[in-house]
Amino acid sequence: MEHNVALVSRPQRWQVPFGEMSEADVAFILARPEFSSVEVGRFPPQIPLSGIVKNDMRRVPFKAGDIIVRQGDFGNSAFLILKGSLRVVLSPGLPSEVLGRRVSKKKSLFESLAQLWRNHSIPEVRGARKRLGWLRKGSGGKDASPAHAFIQDIPVVLNEHKTAVMSEGQLFGELAALGRISRTASVFAESDVELLEIRWQGLRELRNFDSSWKRQIDERYRANALSTHLRETPLFKDLVPEVLKALTASTLFETYGSFDWHVSYKKMRAEGKGGIAAEPVIVRQGDYPDGVLLVRAGFARVSSALGSGERTLTYLGAGDLHGIDEIYASWRDKKPRALETSLRAIGYVDVLRVPTAFLEEHIFPRMTPPERTLASWAERPLADDALLEWSVDHRLLNATQAMVIDLDRCTRCDDCVRACADSHDGNPRFVRQGRVFDRWLVPNACMHCQDPVCLIGCPTGAIHRTASGGVVVINDDTCVGCQTCAQSCPYDNILMAETRNEGGAFIIDPETRKPILKATKCDLCEDQWGGPACERACPHDALRRGSFKEITGGAEGR
């Protein structure tokens, strides 16, 4: 009878569990020392500890030599060693070919010229079978997928690299998972091991509701990462060690927004929603600040009230401060001063809050007064506001190398597309269509984002940043066509191509009987002299690569 039924919505992330954890698995994990001392009663009824273990964790076996995480990768999970031992590579790092990454070198002058007549007339031709990414399958998961990059000769690696042993009960990867930063070292299995993989949502709940997990994670962050981030900020770079230690101890770290913001962003754009109303508020205009906010990762929107709405003034990225001028004015004038702007998380942002008391004692007495910026913002034309609002709403601020075409200059000659194809074996790596505002077109070309969510979840590390330049590239040899990166890209800038052989026939997976797919996208012509071919080929100087703000802001003088 319907009136006796209570309908309760489950948390969204538990609609699809992280792994297949049986009741016996859950009982085994809860009995381990890392969880047996957790105060179960501190977890809310809708997020019980047993539910976190069942839905946000999975047991994963690895073979000796399997690479668990790679230096430079982005990840969204941490690992607890249940059985066996691992090695973390300290120095030098493992070479790119071992990590499954593309080894890049500039083409010679002859190779650059030869590609004009050697390009295939058949699209997406691939060579021998060895180039199709047939890696040894990992033992995790009932379908033996995903694939793992692995080390064939462990003794050689141990002899040539400085490593450290990690054994049962140790946790690793939590700073990268919670902090939205790349892995700082590579870790591989020294013997056959079993790990408990904890996705970031479950790790966050453990930190929020259990004091022992919170203390462990926070202490590791303070010891290993926080002081480094603070030293990189000009405001704190000259502090003596004892004062920096006091700063590290007093700083609070906070997160706002959704870690997997690209999922909700895609949904909102499809429904025509989004904008400032959907962004979590960090501080509001009119609040009295209790500390300066330092953006550690992600982006935040600065706005001020305009009538019944909000006017976007600018946005902040890693290393930027908010509230410093108001706090300084309060200290200087001995009179409390409210914040003159609001700050909101755009997608996901990691914030450090430095207490006012520390600033007043150690920073302000020797600091050059901050420059006021509100007056210049208020004088800016509203047309600039509209372009800024549009670029922030479409998350174009994430780009380090957006492709932007000035439609007033563009003659639609398609020289840019042909140049791209000539540089990539006859296959263009972007589509000359996309988002349009006024005279600006942002085509569907990889923007090489500051926050590259496409890297998260790649099973082989095929999509990665280059060591020099930070260009996001794909190693065609190790791409297994899982489509994770294409589905994650918020801008639909990664395509899946059906591969063919030299005769034009589709290359078929013998198990699925379907064409083998490879992820393709702009690689910024990383192996070409002179940079992106699309930009060099434009006869009218209509196409540029760079951050959206610097391109549109500096275009008037061209």
C-alpha positions as CSV (number, residue, x, y, z in Angstrom):
1,M,0.0,0.0,0.0
2,E,1.5,3.2,-1.2
3,H,0.7,5.3,1.9
4,N,2.9,3.0,4.0
5,V,5.9,3.3,1.8
6,A,8.7,5.9,2.5
7,L,10.6,7.0,-0.6
8,V,14.1,8.1,0.2
9,S,16.5,9.2,-2.5
10,R,20.0,7.6,-2.4
11,P,23.0,9.8,-2.7
12,Q,23.7,10.3,-6.4
13,R,27.2,8.9,-6.4
14,W,25.9,5.6,-5.0
15,Q,23.7,4.9,-7.9
16,V,26.7,3.4,-9.6
17,P,29.1,1.8,-7.0
18,F,32.8,2.1,-7.5
19,G,33.3,-1.7,-7.5
20,E,31.7,-4.9,-6.8
21,M,32.0,-5.2,-3.0
22,S,30.2,-8.2,-1.5
23,E,28.9,-8.2,2.1
24,A,31.9,-10.4,3.0
25,D,34.3,-7.8,1.4
26,V,32.6,-5.1,3.5
27,A,33.0,-7.1,6.7
28,F,36.6,-7.8,5.9
29,I,37.5,-4.2,5.4
30,L,35.6,-3.0,8.5
31,A,37.5,-5.5,10.6
32,R,40.9,-4.1,9.5
33,P,42.7,-1.9,12.0
34,E,42.3,1.2,9.7
35,F,38.5,1.0,10.0
36,S,37.8,-1.0,13.2
37,S,38.6,2.1,15.4
38,V,36.4,4.4,13.4
39,E,33.4,5.9,15.3
40,V,30.5,4.6,13.3
41,G,28.0,6.8,15.1
42,R,29.6,10.0,13.8
43,F,28.5,9.2,10.2
44,P,25.1,10.5,9.2
45,P,22.3,7.8,8.6
46,Q,22.3,8.6,4.8
47,I,26.1,8.1,4.5
48,P,26.9,5.2,6.9
49,L,30.5,3.9,7.0
50,S,29.4,0.5,5.7
51,G,27.8,2.3,2.7
52,I,31.0,4.2,2.0
53,V,33.0,0.9,2.0
54,K,30.5,-0.8,-0.2
55,N,30.0,1.9,-2.7
56,D,33.1,4.1,-2.7
57,M,35.8,1.4,-2.4
58,R,37.0,-1.7,-4.3
59,R,39.5,-4.4,-3.8
60,V,42.0,-4.5,-6.7
61,P,44.8,-7.1,-7.2
62,F,47.9,-6.2,-9.2
63,K,50.7,-8.4,-10.5
64,A,54.4,-7.8,-9.7
65,G,55.6,-5.1,-12.0
66,D,52.2,-3.4,-12.6
67,I,52.5,0.4,-12.4
68,I,49.8,1.6,-9.9
69,V,50.2,5.3,-10.4
70,R,52.4,7.3,-12.7
71,Q,54.2,10.6,-11.9
72,G,52.4,13.4,-13.5
73,D,49.0,11.6,-13.8
74,F,45.8,13.1,-12.4
75,G,43.8,10.7,-10.3
76,N,40.6,10.7,-8.3
77,S,41.3,7.9,-5.9
78,A,43.7,6.9,-3.1
79,F,45.0,3.4,-2.2
80,L,45.4,1.4,1.0
81,I,47.8,-1.5,0.8
82,L,45.9,-4.7,2.0
83,K,48.6,-7.2,1.1
84,G,52.1,-7.2,-0.4
85,S,54.6,-4.4,-1.0
86,L,55.0,-1.6,-3.4
87,R,57.9,0.6,-4.5
88,V,57.7,4.4,-4.9
89,V,60.2,5.7,-7.4
90,L,62.0,8.7,-5.9
91,S,64.8,9.6,-8.4
92,P,65.3,9.7,-11.2
93,G,61.7,9.2,-12.4
94,L,60.8,6.3,-14.6
95,P,61.4,7.1,-18.4
96,S,58.4,8.1,-20.5
97,E,58.3,4.9,-22.5
98,V,58.0,2.8,-19.3
99,L,55.1,5.0,-18.1
100,G,53.3,4.5,-21.4
101,R,53.8,8.1,-22.5
102,R,54.6,9.4,-25.9
103,V,58.2,10.2,-26.4
104,S,58.3,13.5,-28.3
105,K,61.0,14.9,-30.5
106,K,60.8,17.6,-33.2
107,K,60.6,16.4,-36.8
108,S,63.6,17.2,-38.9
109,L,63.2,19.7,-41.8
110,F,63.1,16.8,-44.3
111,E,60.4,15.0,-42.2
112,S,58.4,18.1,-42.0
113,L,58.5,18.6,-45.8
114,A,58.0,14.9,-46.6
115,Q,54.7,14.8,-44.7
116,L,53.2,16.9,-47.5
117,W,53.4,14.0,-49.9
118,R,53.6,11.0,-47.6
119,N,50.2,11.6,-45.9
120,H,47.7,8.8,-46.4
121,S,44.6,9.3,-48.5
122,I,42.8,6.9,-46.2
123,P,41.7,8.4,-42.8
124,E,43.1,7.2,-39.5
125,V,45.6,4.6,-40.8
126,R,47.6,2.7,-38.2
127,G,50.6,0.6,-38.7
128,A,51.6,-2.8,-37.3
129,R,49.7,-4.6,-34.5
130,K,52.3,-3.5,-32.0
131,R,51.1,0.1,-32.4
132,L,47.6,-0.6,-31.4
133,G,48.0,-0.6,-27.7
134,W,47.9,-4.3,-26.9
135,L,49.1,-4.1,-23.3
136,R,49.1,-6.9,-20.7
137,K,45.7,-7.0,-19.1
138,G,45.6,-6.2,-15.4
139,S,44.0,-8.7,-13.0
140,G,41.6,-6.2,-11.5
141,G,38.0,-6.6,-12.5
142,K,36.1,-9.6,-13.7
143,D,36.7,-8.7,-17.4
144,A,40.4,-8.3,-16.9
145,S,40.1,-4.6,-17.8
146,P,41.5,-1.9,-17.6
147,A,44.9,-2.6,-18.9
148,H,48.0,-1.6,-16.9
149,A,51.4,-0.4,-18.0
150,F,54.0,-2.6,-16.3
151,I,57.7,-3.0,-15.7
152,Q,59.2,-6.0,-17.3
153,D,62.5,-6.0,-15.3
154,I,62.0,-5.0,-11.7
155,P,65.7,-5.6,-10.6
156,V,67.0,-3.2,-13.3
157,V,64.6,-0.5,-12.1
158,L,65.7,-1.0,-8.5
159,N,69.4,-0.8,-9.5
160,E,69.0,2.3,-11.6
161,H,66.5,4.3,-9.5
162,K,66.2,5.4,-5.9
163,T,63.1,3.8,-4.5
164,A,61.3,3.4,-1.1
165,V,59.2,0.5,0.1
166,M,55.6,0.8,1.0
167,S,54.0,-2.1,2.9
168,E,50.7,-3.3,4.2
169,G,48.6,-0.7,5.9
170,Q,50.1,2.3,4.2
171,L,47.9,4.9,2.4
172,F,49.1,6.8,-0.6
173,G,47.6,9.0,-3.4
174,E,45.3,10.9,-1.1
175,L,46.8,14.3,-1.6
176,A,46.4,14.1,-5.4
177,A,42.9,12.7,-5.1
178,L,41.6,15.4,-2.7
179,G,43.8,18.3,-4.0
180,R,43.2,18.0,-7.7
181,I,46.9,17.9,-8.4
182,S,49.1,15.5,-10.4
183,R,50.8,12.5,-8.8
184,T,54.2,13.4,-7.5
185,A,55.8,10.0,-8.0
186,S,55.3,6.7,-9.7
187,V,54.4,3.6,-7.7
188,F,54.7,0.0,-8.9
189,A,54.0,-3.4,-7.4
190,E,57.2,-5.1,-6.2
191,S,55.3,-8.4,-5.6
192,D,51.7,-9.5,-6.2
193,V,49.6,-7.2,-4.1
194,E,46.0,-6.4,-3.2
195,L,45.0,-2.8,-2.8
196,L,41.9,-1.1,-1.5
197,E,41.1,1.8,-3.9
198,I,39.1,4.6,-2.4
199,R,37.5,7.1,-4.7
200,W,37.7,10.7,-3.6
201,Q,34.1,11.0,-2.5
202,G,34.6,8.3,0.1
203,L,37.9,9.7,1.2
204,R,36.3,13.0,1.7
205,E,33.6,11.5,3.9
206,L,36.2,9.6,6.0
207,R,38.0,12.9,6.5
208,N,34.8,14.8,7.4
209,F,33.3,12.3,9.9
210,D,36.3,10.5,11.5
211,S,38.9,12.4,13.5
212,S,41.6,9.8,13.0
213,W,41.3,9.8,9.2
214,K,41.1,13.6,9.2
215,R,44.2,13.9,11.4
216,Q,46.1,11.4,9.2
217,I,45.2,13.1,5.9
218,D,45.6,16.7,7.2
219,E,49.0,16.0,8.9
220,R,50.3,14.4,5.7
221,Y,49.1,17.4,3.7
222,R,50.7,19.9,6.1
223,A,53.9,18.0,6.2
224,N,54.3,17.3,2.5
225,A,52.5,20.0,0.5
226,L,51.1,23.0,2.4
227,S,54.4,24.7,3.2
228,T,55.4,24.3,-0.5
229,H,52.2,26.0,-1.7
230,L,52.5,28.9,0.7
231,R,56.2,29.4,-0.2
232,E,55.2,29.8,-3.9
233,T,53.0,32.8,-3.0
234,P,54.8,36.1,-3.2
235,L,53.1,37.3,0.0
236,F,54.8,34.5,2.0
237,K,57.9,33.6,0.1
238,D,60.3,35.5,2.3
239,L,59.1,34.2,5.7
240,V,61.8,32.7,7.9
241,P,61.4,29.0,8.7
242,E,59.9,29.4,12.2
243,V,57.3,31.9,10.9
244,L,56.4,29.7,7.9
245,K,56.0,26.8,10.3
246,A,53.5,28.9,12.3
247,L,51.7,29.9,9.1
248,T,51.4,26.2,8.1
249,A,50.0,25.3,11.4
250,S,47.3,28.0,11.4
251,T,46.2,27.9,7.8
252,L,42.8,26.2,7.0
253,F,42.1,24.4,3.8
254,E,38.7,24.2,2.2
255,T,37.1,22.9,-0.9
256,Y,34.0,24.2,-2.8
257,G,32.0,22.9,-5.7
258,S,32.1,19.4,-7.2
259,F,35.3,17.5,-7.9
260,D,33.8,15.9,-11.0
261,W,32.4,19.3,-12.1
262,H,32.6,18.3,-15.8
263,V,29.7,15.8,-15.3
264,S,27.2,18.4,-13.9
265,Y,28.5,21.1,-16.3
266,K,27.7,19.0,-19.3
267,K,24.3,18.2,-17.9
268,M,23.6,21.9,-17.2
269,R,24.7,23.0,-20.6
270,A,22.5,20.4,-22.2
271,E,19.5,21.8,-20.2
272,G,20.4,25.4,-20.9
273,K,21.2,26.0,-17.2
274,G,24.2,27.1,-15.3
275,G,25.7,30.5,-14.7
276,I,26.4,32.3,-11.5
277,A,23.3,31.1,-9.7
278,A,24.6,27.5,-9.8
279,E,28.0,28.3,-8.3
280,P,28.7,27.7,-4.5
281,V,29.4,30.9,-2.6
282,I,32.7,31.0,-0.8
283,V,32.3,34.5,0.7
284,R,29.6,37.2,0.1
285,Q,30.0,40.9,-0.5
286,G,29.3,42.6,2.8
287,D,30.7,39.8,4.9
288,Y,33.5,40.7,7.4
289,P,36.6,38.6,6.5
290,D,38.4,36.4,9.0
291,G,41.3,35.7,6.7
292,V,42.7,36.1,3.2
293,L,41.7,33.4,0.7
294,L,44.4,31.9,-1.5
295,V,43.3,29.8,-4.4
296,R,45.4,26.6,-4.5
297,A,43.6,24.9,-7.4
298,G,40.6,25.5,-9.7
299,F,38.9,28.8,-10.4
300,A,36.6,31.2,-8.6
301,R,34.5,34.1,-9.9
302,V,34.8,37.6,-8.3
303,S,31.5,39.6,-8.6
304,S,29.7,42.6,-7.1
305,A,26.1,43.4,-6.8
306,L,24.5,45.2,-9.7
307,G,20.8,45.9,-9.3
308,S,19.1,42.7,-8.5
309,G,21.9,40.6,-10.0
310,E,25.6,40.2,-10.0
311,R,28.3,41.7,-12.3
312,T,31.3,39.5,-12.9
313,L,34.5,41.5,-12.3
314,T,37.2,38.9,-12.9
315,Y,38.1,35.4,-12.0
316,L,40.9,33.9,-9.9
317,G,43.1,31.0,-10.5
318,A,45.9,29.1,-8.6
319,G,48.0,31.6,-6.6
320,D,45.5,34.4,-6.6
321,L,44.3,36.2,-3.4
322,H,40.9,37.5,-2.3
323,G,40.1,39.9,0.5
324,I,43.7,41.1,1.1
325,D,42.9,44.8,0.4
326,E,39.9,44.9,2.7
327,I,41.8,43.2,5.5
328,Y,44.8,45.4,5.1
329,A,42.6,48.5,5.1
330,S,40.9,47.3,8.4
331,W,44.3,46.9,10.0
332,R,45.7,50.2,8.7
333,D,42.6,52.3,9.7
334,K,41.8,50.3,12.9
335,K,38.2,50.0,11.6
336,P,36.4,46.9,10.4
337,R,35.9,46.7,6.7
338,A,33.4,44.5,4.9
339,L,34.3,42.6,1.7
340,E,33.4,44.6,-1.4
341,T,33.1,41.6,-3.7
342,S,31.7,38.1,-3.6
343,L,33.7,34.9,-4.4
344,R,32.1,31.8,-5.9
345,A,33.5,28.5,-7.0
346,I,33.5,27.8,-10.7
347,G,33.2,24.1,-10.9
348,Y,35.7,23.1,-8.3
349,V,38.1,25.2,-6.2
350,D,40.6,24.4,-3.5
351,V,41.1,27.4,-1.1
352,L,43.6,28.1,1.7
353,R,42.4,30.5,4.4
354,V,45.2,32.4,6.2
355,P,43.9,33.9,9.5
356,T,43.8,37.7,9.9
357,A,45.7,37.5,13.1
358,F,48.7,36.0,11.4
359,L,48.7,38.7,8.7
360,E,48.5,41.5,11.2
361,E,51.4,40.2,13.2
362,H,53.8,38.9,10.5
363,I,52.8,40.3,7.0
364,F,51.2,43.8,7.1
365,P,53.9,45.7,9.1
366,R,56.4,45.0,6.2
367,M,54.0,44.8,3.3
368,T,53.6,47.3,0.4
369,P,50.0,48.4,0.4
370,P,47.9,46.5,-2.1
371,E,46.7,48.3,-5.2
372,R,43.0,49.0,-5.3
373,T,41.2,47.5,-8.4
374,L,37.5,48.1,-7.9
375,A,37.6,51.6,-9.5
376,S,39.2,50.3,-12.7
377,W,36.6,47.4,-12.8
378,A,33.7,49.9,-12.4
379,E,35.0,52.0,-15.3
380,R,35.2,49.0,-17.7
381,P,32.7,49.0,-20.5
382,L,29.7,46.7,-20.1
383,A,30.6,45.0,-23.5
384,D,33.7,43.7,-21.8
385,D,31.5,42.3,-19.0
386,A,29.4,40.4,-21.4
387,L,32.4,38.7,-23.0
388,L,33.8,37.9,-19.6
389,E,30.5,36.5,-18.4
390,W,30.2,34.3,-21.5
391,S,33.8,33.0,-21.2
392,V,33.4,32.2,-17.5
393,D,30.0,30.5,-18.0
394,H,31.4,28.3,-20.8
395,R,34.5,27.6,-18.6
396,L,36.9,28.9,-21.2
397,L,39.0,30.3,-18.4
398,N,40.3,26.7,-18.1
399,A,42.2,27.0,-21.4
400,T,45.9,27.5,-21.6
401,Q,45.9,27.1,-25.4
402,A,42.4,27.8,-26.7
403,M,41.9,28.2,-30.4
404,V,40.1,31.5,-31.0
405,I,39.1,32.8,-34.5
406,D,38.2,36.4,-35.1
407,L,35.2,36.0,-37.5
408,D,35.7,39.6,-38.7
409,R,39.0,38.6,-40.2
410,C,38.3,35.0,-41.1
411,T,37.5,34.4,-44.8
412,R,36.5,30.7,-44.3
413,C,39.3,29.6,-46.6
414,D,40.0,26.5,-44.4
415,D,43.8,26.8,-44.7
416,C,43.9,26.2,-41.0
417,V,42.2,22.8,-41.3
418,R,44.3,21.8,-44.3
419,A,47.5,22.7,-42.4
420,C,46.4,20.7,-39.4
421,A,45.7,17.7,-41.7
422,D,49.1,18.0,-43.5
423,S,50.8,17.9,-40.0
424,H,48.9,14.8,-38.8
425,D,49.1,12.2,-41.6
426,G,46.2,13.7,-43.5
427,N,43.8,13.8,-40.5
428,P,42.8,17.2,-39.1
429,R,42.7,17.2,-35.3
430,F,40.1,19.9,-34.8
431,V,36.7,20.9,-36.1
432,R,36.2,24.5,-37.3
433,Q,32.9,25.0,-35.5
434,G,32.1,25.5,-31.9
435,R,31.0,28.2,-29.4
436,V,30.4,31.7,-30.8
437,F,30.1,35.1,-29.0
438,D,29.9,38.3,-31.0
439,R,32.9,38.0,-33.5
440,W,34.7,35.3,-31.5
441,L,34.6,31.6,-32.5
442,V,36.1,29.0,-30.2
443,P,36.4,25.8,-32.4
444,N,36.3,22.3,-31.1
445,A,40.0,22.0,-30.5
446,C,41.8,20.8,-27.4
447,M,42.5,23.7,-25.1
448,H,45.2,22.0,-23.0
449,C,43.4,22.9,-19.8
450,Q,44.8,24.0,-16.5
451,D,42.4,21.5,-14.9
452,P,42.5,18.6,-17.5
453,V,39.7,16.3,-16.3
454,C,40.2,14.2,-19.4
455,L,43.4,12.7,-17.7
456,I,41.4,11.3,-14.8
457,G,40.6,7.7,-15.2
458,C,42.7,6.8,-18.3
459,P,43.7,3.2,-17.5
460,T,47.1,3.3,-19.2
461,G,48.2,6.9,-18.9
462,A,47.9,7.2,-22.7
463,I,46.6,10.8,-22.3
464,H,49.0,12.9,-20.3
465,R,50.8,16.1,-20.0
466,T,54.3,16.4,-21.6
467,A,57.1,16.9,-19.2
468,S,58.1,20.2,-20.9
469,G,55.4,22.6,-21.8
470,G,52.5,20.8,-20.2
471,V,50.9,20.0,-23.5
472,V,48.1,17.4,-23.2
473,V,48.9,14.6,-25.7
474,I,47.8,11.1,-26.4
475,N,50.2,8.1,-26.9
476,D,48.5,6.3,-29.8
477,D,50.5,3.1,-29.0
478,T,49.0,2.7,-25.5
479,C,45.5,4.1,-26.1
480,V,43.0,1.2,-25.7
481,G,40.0,3.1,-27.0
482,C,38.0,3.1,-23.8
483,Q,36.5,6.5,-24.5
484,T,37.0,7.7,-20.9
485,C,38.8,10.9,-21.9
486,A,36.3,11.8,-24.7
487,Q,33.4,11.3,-22.3
488,S,35.1,13.4,-19.6
489,C,36.1,16.4,-21.8
490,P,33.6,19.2,-20.9
491,Y,34.1,20.8,-24.3
492,D,33.7,17.8,-26.6
493,N,37.2,18.3,-28.0
494,I,38.3,14.7,-28.1
495,L,37.0,12.4,-30.8
496,M,37.1,8.6,-31.1
497,A,38.4,7.5,-34.5
498,E,37.8,4.1,-36.1
499,T,41.3,2.9,-37.2
500,R,42.1,1.4,-40.6
501,N,45.0,-0.5,-42.1
502,E,47.1,0.5,-45.1
503,G,44.5,-0.9,-47.5
504,G,41.6,1.1,-45.9
505,A,40.0,-1.8,-44.1
506,F,38.8,-1.2,-40.5
507,I,41.0,-2.9,-37.9
508,I,38.8,-5.2,-35.9
509,D,39.1,-6.3,-32.3
510,P,39.1,-10.1,-32.5
511,E,37.2,-10.4,-29.2
512,T,34.4,-7.8,-29.8
513,R,34.4,-7.9,-33.6
514,K,34.1,-4.2,-33.6
515,P,36.5,-1.6,-35.1
516,I,39.3,-0.6,-32.8
517,L,38.9,3.1,-31.7
518,K,41.6,5.6,-30.8
519,A,41.2,8.9,-29.1
520,T,42.3,11.8,-31.3
521,K,42.7,15.5,-30.6
522,C,44.9,18.6,-31.1
523,D,48.4,18.0,-29.8
524,L,49.5,21.6,-30.4
525,C,51.8,20.3,-33.2
526,E,54.2,19.5,-30.4
527,D,56.6,17.7,-32.8
528,Q,56.5,20.4,-35.4
529,W,59.0,23.3,-35.7
530,G,57.3,26.7,-35.4
531,G,54.3,25.7,-33.2
532,P,50.7,25.1,-34.2
533,A,50.3,24.7,-38.0
534,C,46.8,26.1,-37.8
535,E,48.0,29.4,-36.5
536,R,50.9,29.7,-38.9
537,A,48.8,28.9,-41.9
538,C,46.1,31.5,-41.4
539,P,46.7,34.2,-44.1
540,H,44.7,36.8,-42.4
541,D,45.9,36.6,-38.8
542,A,42.4,35.6,-37.7
543,L,43.4,32.5,-35.7
544,R,45.3,32.6,-32.5
545,R,46.2,30.1,-29.7
546,G,46.5,31.0,-26.0
547,S,44.4,31.8,-23.0
548,F,41.0,33.2,-24.0
549,K,41.5,36.3,-21.9
550,E,44.9,37.3,-23.4
551,I,43.7,36.6,-27.0
552,T,40.4,38.6,-26.8
553,G,41.9,41.3,-24.5
554,G,44.9,41.9,-26.8
555,A,43.2,41.6,-30.2
556,E,42.2,45.2,-30.6
557,G,45.7,46.4,-31.2
558,R,46.5,43.9,-34.0
